[in-house]
């Protein structure tokens, strides 16, 4: 089993956790869509885990969230990629639920759905609470530093694989699944 769990906010797109980026403005991080496509070709299951306290606060509703995820799936499909499942925590920080990252509940739900043991799960992102949730469940951790401001690895005790960008992550985890070069006309 090869299961990668990504964080949507700050990983698939740059946006604060309490706001839902307007659908027309959604932009993926550079290289992430192609990296997911490479992971898919390499036999990886890719899922998302995201805190969405704006739902609990009433800042937006599930219909708006689903519309954003549909846009994301269309963008992924355009490059031959797919995210198989999106799990979200709708609770605010003061609700003390077990699914809000850095608690591991959301990631454990995903692992359970796929029948994966924690050591088979790779938690990938650039957000401290996402990796802390992965550490709490015993997953493997991957930090993606997509800009100079994000070169510091979050405080976790277990080893973290660090990569400078999404292409490096995909090449490390699915090296035999790189896109074929375009055919040359004779």
Backbone as CSV, one residue per row, in Angstrom:
resi,resn,N_x,N_y,N_z,CA_x,CA_y,CA_z,C_x,C_y,C_z
1,UNK,0.846,-1.188,0.000,0.000,0.000,0.000,0.878,1.233,0.000
2,UNK,0.614,2.118,-0.922,1.297,3.407,-0.969,0.222,4.475,-0.845
3,UNK,0.174,5.137,0.312,-0.845,6.132,0.588,-0.191,7.446,0.980
4,UNK,-0.450,8.482,0.215,0.054,9.825,0.505,-1.122,10.697,0.939
5,UNK,-0.953,11.352,2.092,-1.980,12.273,2.581,-1.394,13.678,2.545
6,UNK,-2.014,14.520,1.753,-1.574,15.903,1.599,-2.527,16.830,2.347
7,UNK,-2.018,17.998,2.700,-2.837,19.057,3.264,-3.248,19.960,2.113
8,UNK,-4.522,20.346,2.040,-4.949,21.199,0.928,-4.487,22.634,1.105
9,UNK,-4.642,23.159,2.296,-4.303,24.555,2.539,-2.804,24.685,2.753
10,UNK,-2.172,25.537,1.975,-0.738,25.729,2.089,0.060,24.712,1.314
11,UNK,-0.591,23.674,0.821,0.100,22.651,0.043,-0.430,22.655,-1.377
12,UNK,-1.704,22.379,-1.533,-2.272,22.459,-2.872,-2.506,23.899,-3.293
13,UNK,-2.782,24.761,-2.346,-2.903,26.179,-2.674,-2.527,27.007,-1.454
14,UNK,-2.130,28.234,-1.702,-1.737,29.136,-0.616,-2.969,29.881,-0.134
15,UNK,-3.336,29.654,1.111,-4.513,30.310,1.664,-4.562,30.049,3.156
16,UNK,-5.042,31.010,3.908,-5.204,30.838,5.341,-6.296,29.844,5.656
17,UNK,-6.211,29.204,6.821,-7.130,28.111,7.113,-8.570,28.550,7.350
18,UNK,-8.814,29.776,7.755,-10.171,30.164,8.101,-10.948,30.737,6.929
19,UNK,-10.285,30.973,5.822,-10.961,31.556,4.676,-10.988,30.560,3.533
20,UNK,-12.032,30.609,2.772,-12.127,29.780,1.586,-11.775,30.669,0.404
21,UNK,-10.717,30.307,-0.296,-10.304,31.108,-1.437,-11.460,31.152,-2.444
22,UNK,-11.744,32.314,-3.026,-12.824,32.372,-4.023,-12.540,31.393,-5.169
23,UNK,-13.567,30.719,-5.597,-13.438,29.688,-6.621,-12.668,30.191,-7.844
24,UNK,-12.955,31.411,-8.284,-12.296,31.954,-9.475,-10.815,32.221,-9.245
25,UNK,-10.397,32.349,-7.986,-9.007,32.680,-7.661,-8.159,31.473,-7.260
26,UNK,-8.742,30.280,-7.223,-7.993,29.114,-6.759,-6.824,28.832,-7.701
27,UNK,-5.635,28.737,-7.139,-4.427,28.436,-7.904,-3.621,27.386,-7.160
28,UNK,-3.245,26.301,-7.809,-2.421,25.303,-7.137,-0.986,25.796,-6.952
29,UNK,-0.304,25.235,-5.974,1.110,25.530,-5.797,1.865,25.043,-7.044
30,UNK,2.947,25.713,-7.421,3.698,25.307,-8.612,4.178,23.854,-8.518
31,UNK,3.837,23.082,-9.541,4.315,21.710,-9.658,3.532,20.663,-8.903
32,UNK,2.584,21.050,-8.052,1.895,20.058,-7.230,0.980,19.156,-8.060
33,UNK,0.293,19.692,-9.052,-0.611,18.858,-9.851,0.169,17.785,-10.612
34,UNK,1.277,18.192,-11.196,2.111,17.242,-11.938,2.731,16.206,-10.995
35,UNK,3.087,16.621,-9.787,3.644,15.684,-8.805,2.604,14.641,-8.404
36,UNK,1.360,15.072,-8.220,0.300,14.114,-7.887,0.086,13.153,-9.043
37,UNK,0.136,13.645,-10.275,0.000,12.762,-11.438,1.103,11.711,-11.446
38,UNK,2.324,12.120,-11.136,3.439,11.169,-11.097,3.234,10.146,-9.978
39,UNK,2.784,10.604,-8.824,2.492,9.666,-7.733,1.411,8.677,-8.165
40,UNK,0.353,9.167,-8.804,-0.708,8.277,-9.287,-0.149,7.228,-10.247
41,UNK,0.682,7.667,-11.194,1.278,6.718,-12.150,2.154,5.696,-11.445
42,UNK,2.720,6.096,-10.311,3.571,5.196,-9.538,2.791,4.283,-8.604
43,UNK,1.468,4.304,-8.687,0.649,3.412,-7.881,0.255,3.945,-6.518
44,UNK,0.452,5.229,-6.302,0.108,5.840,-5.020,-1.367,6.216,-4.981
45,UNK,-1.983,5.993,-3.827,-3.295,6.543,-3.513,-3.018,7.903,-2.876
46,UNK,-3.714,8.939,-3.331,-3.507,10.289,-2.797,-4.828,10.786,-2.221
47,UNK,-4.768,11.236,-0.977,-5.940,11.791,-0.297,-5.548,13.124,0.329
48,UNK,-6.553,13.925,0.647,-6.325,15.201,1.312,-6.937,15.170,2.704
49,UNK,-6.267,15.854,3.630,-6.786,16.063,4.981,-6.657,17.549,5.266
50,UNK,-7.770,18.189,5.597,-7.734,19.633,5.769,-8.633,20.087,6.909
51,UNK,-8.110,20.990,7.728,-8.916,21.650,8.748,-9.740,22.734,8.064
52,UNK,-11.026,22.782,8.359,-11.913,23.780,7.772,-12.777,24.425,8.856
53,UNK,-12.161,25.164,9.791,-12.940,25.778,10.871,-13.921,26.832,10.385
54,UNK,-13.736,27.327,9.173,-14.696,28.277,8.617,-16.093,27.678,8.511
55,UNK,-16.165,26.352,8.350,-17.475,25.693,8.351,-18.133,25.842,9.716
56,UNK,-17.374,25.545,10.758,-17.897,25.647,12.111,-18.256,27.066,12.508
57,UNK,-17.558,28.029,11.953,-17.822,29.437,12.256,-18.915,30.028,11.368
58,UNK,-19.302,29.291,10.340,-20.317,29.795,9.425,-19.778,30.746,8.376
59,UNK,-18.461,30.780,8.173,-17.850,31.663,7.167,-18.182,31.221,5.747
60,UNK,-18.418,29.929,5.563,-18.820,29.358,4.282,-19.542,28.052,4.577
61,UNK,-20.143,27.464,3.543,-20.870,26.217,3.769,-20.263,25.080,2.948
62,UNK,-20.795,23.886,3.159,-20.261,22.688,2.501,-20.407,22.787,0.984
63,UNK,-21.450,23.441,0.509,-21.632,23.602,-0.937,-20.466,24.378,-1.541
64,UNK,-20.050,25.443,-0.877,-18.908,26.229,-1.363,-17.623,25.422,-1.293
65,UNK,-17.448,24.674,-0.212,-16.258,23.832,-0.071,-16.221,22.769,-1.168
66,UNK,-17.355,22.121,-1.414,-17.415,21.104,-2.464,-17.146,21.690,-3.843
67,UNK,-17.608,22.911,-4.095,-17.344,23.555,-5.387,-15.850,23.778,-5.581
68,UNK,-15.167,24.177,-4.519,-13.715,24.360,-4.607,-13.022,23.027,-4.878
69,UNK,-13.462,21.978,-4.207,-12.853,20.664,-4.422,-13.127,20.138,-5.833
70,UNK,-14.294,20.444,-6.369,-14.589,20.057,-7.749,-13.660,20.784,-8.711
71,UNK,-13.430,22.060,-8.488,-12.489,22.822,-9.324,-11.095,22.202,-9.233
72,UNK,-10.682,21.867,-8.002,-9.380,21.243,-7.794,-9.290,19.927,-8.570
73,UNK,-10.347,19.104,-8.501,-10.337,17.813,-9.207,-10.265,18.005,-10.723
74,UNK,-10.924,19.033,-11.231,-10.853,19.309,-12.681,-9.441,19.707,-13.086
75,UNK,-8.805,20.546,-12.277,-7.420,20.956,-12.555,-6.489,19.736,-12.507
76,UNK,-6.702,18.868,-11.547,-5.910,17.647,-11.448,-6.114,16.764,-12.678
77,UNK,-7.372,16.558,-13.056,-7.682,15.709,-14.199,-7.045,16.226,-15.486
78,UNK,-6.930,17.540,-15.612,-6.349,18.132,-16.820,-4.895,17.724,-17.029
79,UNK,-4.204,17.319,-15.943,-2.812,16.865,-16.072,-2.687,15.368,-15.808
80,UNK,-3.816,14.661,-15.802,-3.792,13.214,-15.608,-3.617,12.798,-14.155
81,UNK,-4.040,13.648,-13.231,-3.883,13.363,-11.798,-5.250,13.205,-11.138
82,UNK,-5.231,12.607,-9.953,-6.471,12.493,-9.190,-6.160,12.429,-7.696
83,UNK,-7.035,13.020,-6.923,-7.057,12.865,-5.479,-8.286,12.020,-5.203
84,UNK,-8.078,10.892,-4.572,-9.164,9.924,-4.417,-10.173,10.299,-3.340
85,UNK,-9.742,11.027,-2.336,-10.652,11.368,-1.238,-10.200,12.667,-0.585
86,UNK,-11.179,13.437,-0.129,-10.915,14.655,0.627,-11.628,14.511,1.973
87,UNK,-10.859,14.523,3.039,-11.406,14.473,4.391,-11.192,15.838,5.021
88,UNK,-12.202,16.339,5.715,-12.048,17.643,6.349,-12.637,17.640,7.746
89,UNK,-12.027,18.451,8.595,-12.532,18.687,9.940,-13.270,20.015,9.916
90,UNK,-14.570,20.029,10.249,-15.342,21.267,10.224,-15.325,22.024,11.553
91,UNK,-14.580,21.516,12.516,-14.628,22.074,13.867,-13.689,23.265,14.053
92,UNK,-14.046,24.126,14.987,-13.189,25.240,15.359,-12.191,24.756,16.400
93,UNK,-11.084,25.462,16.588,-10.065,25.014,17.557,-10.600,24.828,18.976
94,UNK,-11.566,25.615,19.388,-12.065,25.511,20.758,-13.006,24.329,20.983
95,UNK,-13.335,23.572,19.935,-14.216,22.416,20.093,-13.474,21.173,20.579
96,UNK,-12.164,21.173,20.552,-11.338,20.072,21.071,-11.751,18.704,20.520
97,UNK,-11.967,18.628,19.222,-12.311,17.350,18.597,-11.038,16.532,18.356
98,UNK,-11.201,15.294,17.965,-10.058,14.431,17.680,-9.678,14.423,16.198
99,UNK,-10.488,15.101,15.359,-10.167,15.106,13.929,-9.418,16.347,13.487
100,UNK,-9.387,17.370,14.317,-8.690,18.601,13.937,-7.186,18.432,14.123
101,UNK,-6.451,18.596,13.026,-4.996,18.512,13.117,-4.483,19.638,14.012
102,UNK,-3.546,19.382,14.900,-2.561,18.309,14.894,-2.993,16.989,15.524
103,UNK,-4.240,16.853,15.986,-4.694,15.535,16.433,-4.686,14.598,15.217
104,UNK,-4.448,13.324,15.412,-4.310,12.408,14.279,-5.610,11.821,13.749
105,UNK,-6.758,12.166,14.330,-8.017,11.504,13.969,-8.356,11.510,12.493
106,UNK,-8.203,12.643,11.823,-8.536,12.735,10.408,-7.637,11.818,9.574
107,UNK,-6.349,11.820,9.888,-5.419,10.958,9.154,-5.693,9.489,9.440
108,UNK,-6.069,9.169,10.670,-6.403,7.792,11.019,-7.647,7.324,10.256
109,UNK,-8.622,8.220,10.067,-9.815,7.881,9.281,-9.426,7.514,7.850
110,UNK,-8.515,8.285,7.279,-8.074,8.019,5.907,-7.345,6.683,5.839
111,UNK,-6.423,6.454,6.760,-5.680,5.181,6.776,-6.642,4.008,6.919
112,UNK,-7.627,4.143,7.782,-8.612,3.083,7.981,-9.406,2.818,6.700
113,UNK,-9.794,3.881,6.021,-10.556,3.719,4.775,-9.776,2.912,3.744
114,UNK,-8.469,3.113,3.710,-7.630,2.406,2.734,-7.056,1.105,3.271
115,UNK,-7.295,0.812,4.523,-6.742,-0.400,5.116,-5.233,-0.323,5.272
116,UNK,-4.720,0.875,5.486,-3.273,1.091,5.586,-2.835,1.151,7.045
117,UNK,-1.712,0.555,7.308,-1.078,0.676,8.615,-0.346,2.018,8.657
118,UNK,-0.164,2.599,9.828,0.497,3.909,9.905,1.839,3.978,9.178
119,UNK,2.646,2.919,9.242,3.958,2.962,8.580,3.847,2.959,7.052
120,UNK,2.656,2.684,6.522,2.436,2.698,5.077,1.947,4.068,4.581
121,UNK,1.728,4.980,5.497,1.176,6.291,5.172,2.301,7.323,5.128
122,UNK,2.294,8.143,4.090,3.244,9.246,3.939,2.449,10.542,4.049
123,UNK,2.745,11.323,5.055,2.075,12.601,5.279,2.976,13.680,4.696
124,UNK,2.459,14.378,3.679,3.264,15.297,2.885,2.672,16.696,2.948
125,UNK,3.529,17.680,3.225,3.033,19.042,3.222,4.058,20.045,3.682
126,UNK,3.570,21.242,3.958,4.427,22.329,4.403,3.773,23.089,5.550
127,UNK,2.976,22.354,6.327,2.295,22.936,7.467,2.638,22.110,8.705
128,UNK,3.048,22.783,9.767,3.487,22.098,10.982,2.410,21.189,11.552
129,UNK,1.164,21.667,11.647,0.130,20.834,12.269,-0.173,19.587,11.439
130,UNK,-0.028,19.675,10.118,-0.243,18.509,9.260,0.804,17.426,9.575
131,UNK,2.067,17.837,9.652,3.123,16.865,9.946,3.047,16.384,11.392
132,UNK,2.630,17.232,12.303,2.477,16.802,13.691,1.380,15.740,13.812
133,UNK,0.314,15.871,13.043,-0.740,14.855,13.034,-0.189,13.542,12.482
134,UNK,0.622,13.631,11.438,1.245,12.429,10.887,2.157,11.759,11.886
135,UNK,2.924,12.566,12.605,3.811,12.013,13.623,3.007,11.321,14.718
136,UNK,1.897,11.928,15.128,1.075,11.362,16.201,0.505,10.000,15.829
137,UNK,0.305,9.749,14.537,-0.218,8.438,14.131,0.881,7.468,13.710
138,UNK,2.127,7.932,13.662,3.231,7.043,13.300,3.489,6.931,11.814
139,UNK,3.051,7.928,11.034,3.255,7.928,9.585,4.659,8.422,9.245
140,UNK,5.039,8.232,8.007,6.280,8.804,7.490,5.997,10.255,7.112
141,UNK,6.971,11.129,7.325,6.752,12.559,7.135,7.611,13.119,6.008
142,UNK,6.991,13.965,5.187,7.689,14.622,4.085,7.358,16.108,4.138
143,UNK,8.410,16.922,4.202,8.284,18.379,4.212,8.629,18.895,2.827
144,UNK,7.762,19.740,2.257,8.011,20.347,0.956,8.238,21.833,1.183
145,UNK,9.459,22.290,0.947,9.785,23.711,1.082,9.675,24.372,-0.262
146,UNK,8.513,24.948,-0.558,8.288,25.495,-1.892,8.750,26.928,-2.063
147,UNK,9.284,27.523,-1.000,9.908,28.834,-1.155,10.911,29.037,-0.024
148,UNK,11.725,30.046,-0.154,12.810,30.266,0.807,12.307,30.480,2.225
149,UNK,11.113,31.014,2.371,10.572,31.272,3.710,10.151,29.987,4.416
150,UNK,10.053,28.898,3.683,9.581,27.648,4.270,10.664,26.582,4.303
151,UNK,11.861,26.952,4.664,12.939,25.972,4.719,13.076,25.354,6.105
152,UNK,12.400,25.896,7.095,12.484,25.369,8.449,11.482,24.239,8.604
153,UNK,11.949,23.095,9.051,11.095,21.942,9.266,10.356,22.121,10.589
154,UNK,9.080,21.751,10.652,8.319,21.930,11.884,8.868,21.066,13.022
155,UNK,8.551,21.449,14.258,9.056,20.718,15.408,8.371,19.365,15.579
156,UNK,9.026,18.340,15.114,8.583,16.963,15.316,9.795,16.157,15.738
157,UNK,9.559,15.090,16.472,10.659,14.296,16.999,11.191,13.279,15.991
158,UNK,10.330,12.746,15.155,10.777,11.702,14.223,11.409,12.311,12.975
159,UNK,12.151,11.523,12.224,12.806,12.039,11.015,11.791,12.542,9.982
160,UNK,12.179,13.588,9.282,11.351,14.183,8.239,12.188,14.242,6.965
161,UNK,11.659,13.669,5.884,12.318,13.801,4.587,11.991,15.194,4.055
162,UNK,13.000,15.930,3.661,12.811,17.312,3.196,13.157,17.429,1.716
163,UNK,12.276,18.068,0.962,12.491,18.260,-0.463,12.237,19.726,-0.807
164,UNK,12.966,20.256,-1.780,12.842,21.681,-2.103,11.578,22.042,-2.880
165,UNK,10.975,21.054,-3.554,9.789,21.345,-4.362,9.029,20.052,-4.646
166,UNK,7.888,20.208,-5.303,7.033,19.050,-5.571,7.640,18.063,-6.551
167,UNK,8.392,18.547,-7.524,9.039,17.636,-8.477,9.995,16.703,-7.748
168,UNK,10.731,17.230,-6.789,11.669,16.399,-6.023,10.934,15.359,-5.187
169,UNK,9.795,15.728,-4.623,8.990,14.761,-3.859,8.550,13.624,-4.772
170,UNK,7.982,13.974,-5.920,7.489,12.959,-6.850,8.622,12.072,-7.350
171,UNK,9.776,12.663,-7.664,10.911,11.874,-8.136,11.418,10.923,-7.058
172,UNK,11.329,11.334,-5.795,11.783,10.477,-4.702,10.816,9.332,-4.430
173,UNK,9.524,9.606,-4.481,8.531,8.596,-4.117,8.058,7.756,-5.291
174,UNK,8.152,8.267,-6.496,7.704,7.538,-7.682,8.691,7.751,-8.823
175,UNK,9.956,7.338,-8.620,10.986,7.636,-9.626,10.766,6.963,-10.978
176,UNK,10.089,5.821,-10.991,9.877,5.117,-12.240,8.615,5.566,-12.971
177,UNK,7.941,6.572,-12.450,6.661,7.005,-13.023,6.742,8.413,-13.612
178,UNK,7.934,8.850,-13.943,8.062,10.167,-14.551,7.360,10.151,-15.890
179,UNK,6.856,11.312,-16.297,6.137,11.411,-17.567,7.059,11.045,-18.711
180,UNK,6.492,10.352,-19.666,7.263,10.008,-20.852,7.515,11.266,-21.675
181,UNK,8.702,11.381,-22.271,8.941,12.545,-23.125,8.023,12.494,-24.342
182,UNK,7.643,13.640,-24.871,6.758,13.644,-26.043,7.442,12.955,-27.221
183,UNK,6.630,12.301,-28.048,7.153,11.637,-29.242,7.645,12.686,-30.232
184,UNK,8.774,12.422,-30.835,9.339,13.322,-31.828,8.836,12.896,-33.211
185,UNK,8.437,13.871,-33.997,8.007,13.581,-35.363,9.206,13.203,-36.204
186,UNK,9.038,12.238,-37.065,10.143,11.763,-37.903,10.367,12.641,-39.086
